[in-house]
Amino acid sequence: MRQKNDTIIKRRYTLLIYTENHIGLLNRISIIFTRHKVNIETLNTSSCMHKSLHSFVITINTTKAQAKHLCKCIEKQVEVAKAFLYREDQIIAQEVALYKISCTEKQPFSKLQNIIRTSNVRVLAVEGDFIVLEKTGTQIDTQDFLKKLKDFDVREFIQSGRVIVTRPMGKLQDVLAKMDEDEEKDF
């Protein structure tokens, strides 16, 4: 069911939020999504290049209008320096997945070698009875690799939230400097 109005179609959006590192901020941001009945698909927080800031990368499936509204609500939080909203074509995203696979006499490591070589996977650990593999790529890449392992005894699988760099944005320092200039003009 395709609608002409972009505000009605649900799509995947990524929010990139730069914040101060304060206790309780993650809770306040997640409450914004709860209040608007939008599920967070992935969430990743980390320090960033600018020493006083942290970044949140949040992916959601919602309408364009609701995504814009959520972005504005998040920016109203005192500790939030800036929030950006991106479509999938405006970012370069990667995720990391770890796979712990049982290696017994029934399923020796040698049977995995061909899959590992052809899938651009890294071996992190080889223990007596299991092997740990790392796959970096899009969410589709990591899920596809999991499907390739269907004939093996996958004991654990975990996937990170996405990390991104943006296509349209310049340097973060330039954006923050412009924000400071705009604040000074307001006074």
RAHUJO-V691506 format. One record per backbone hydrogen bond with DSSP energy under -0.5 kcal/mol. CO is the residue of the C=O (numbers start at 1). NH is the residue of the N-H. If there is no record, write none. Layout:
# RAHUJO-V691506
CO;NH
CO;NH
This chain:
# RAHUJO-V691506
4;6
5;8
5;9
6;64
11;13
11;62
12;88
13;60
14;86
15;17
15;58
16;84
17;19
17;56
18;81
18;82
19;54
20;22
22;25
24;28
25;29
26;30
27;31
28;32
29;33
30;34
31;35
32;36
33;38
34;37
39;41
39;61
42;59
44;57
46;55
49;51
50;53
53;48
54;19
55;46
56;17
56;58
57;44
58;15
59;41
59;42
60;13
60;62
62;11
63;67
64;68
65;69
66;70
67;71
68;72
69;73
70;74
71;75
72;76
73;76
74;77
77;80
79;20
79;81
82;18
84;16
86;14
87;90
88;91
90;167
90;168
91;93
92;165
94;163
95;137
96;160
97;135
98;158
99;101
99;133
100;155
100;156
101;131
102;104
105;108
108;111
109;112
109;113
110;114
112;116
113;117
114;118
115;119
116;119
116;121
117;120
122;124
122;134
125;132
129;103
130;127
131;101
132;124
132;125
133;99
134;122
135;97
137;95
138;142
139;143
140;144
141;145
142;146
143;147
144;148
145;149
146;149
147;150
149;152
152;154
153;102
153;155
156;100
158;98
163;94
165;92
171;175
172;176
173;177
174;178
175;179
176;180
177;181
178;182
179;183
180;184
181;185
182;186
183;187
184;187
